[in-house]
Amino acid sequence: MSDTEPAITINGHALTTAQAMTVRVALGSFLWDLKTHGLGDDEHGRHMTEGYQRALVEVIRLMHPGDAA
């Protein structure tokens, strides 16, 4: 595993550097999309958006502790 990509294991299977990079980029892209578009203007959509954003930031910080999300 590269020093720049996180070590990610799913169901006991360690991802390759390319797979870990794909997960990292996908999470960042999803966070950007939520910040830009959200999941709806109703109460449920706002709550879902906030919850996903919070969880994404937590995961991204675990993947790269020195980077701000």
For each residue, the residues with C-beta under 8 A, 3 or more apart:
1: 5 6 7 14 17 20
2: 5 17 20
3:
4:
5: 1 2 17 20 21 24
6: 1 20 24 62 63 64
7: 1 14 20
8: 14 15 19 20 23 63
9: 12 13 14 15
10: 13 15
11:
12: 9
13: 9 10
14: 1 7 8 9
15: 8 9 10 19 20 23
16: 19 20
17: 1 2 5 20 21
18: 21 22
19: 8 15 16 22 23
20: 1 2 5 6 7 8 15 16 17 23 24
21: 5 17 18 24 25
22: 18 19 25 26
23: 8 15 19 20 26 27
24: 5 6 20 21 27 28 60 63 64
25: 21 22 28 29
26: 22 23 29 30
27: 23 24 30 31 56 59 60 63
28: 24 25 31 32 60
29: 25 26 32 33
30: 26 27 33 34 52 56
31: 27 28 34 35 53 56 57 60 69
32: 28 29 35 36
33: 29 30 36 37
34: 30 31 37 38 39 49 52 53 56
35: 31 32 38 53
36: 32 33
37: 33 34
38: 34 35 41 45 46 49
39: 34 45 46 48 49 52
40: 44 45 46 48 49
41: 38 45 46
42: 45 46
43: 46 47
44: 40 47 48
45: 38 39 40 41 42 48 49
46: 38 39 40 41 42 43 49 50
47: 43 44 50 51
48: 39 40 44 45 51 52
49: 34 38 39 40 45 46 52 53
50: 46 47 53 54
51: 47 48 54 55
52: 30 34 39 48 49 55 56
53: 31 34 35 49 50 56 57
54: 50 51 57 58
55: 51 52 58 59
56: 27 30 31 34 52 53 59 60 69
57: 31 53 54 60 61 69
58: 54 55 61 62
59: 27 55 56 62 63
60: 24 27 28 31 56 57 63 64 67 69
61: 57 58 64 65 67 69
62: 6 58 59 65
63: 6 8 24 27 59 60
64: 6 24 60 61 67
65: 61 62
66:
67: 60 61 64
68:
69: 31 56 57 60 61
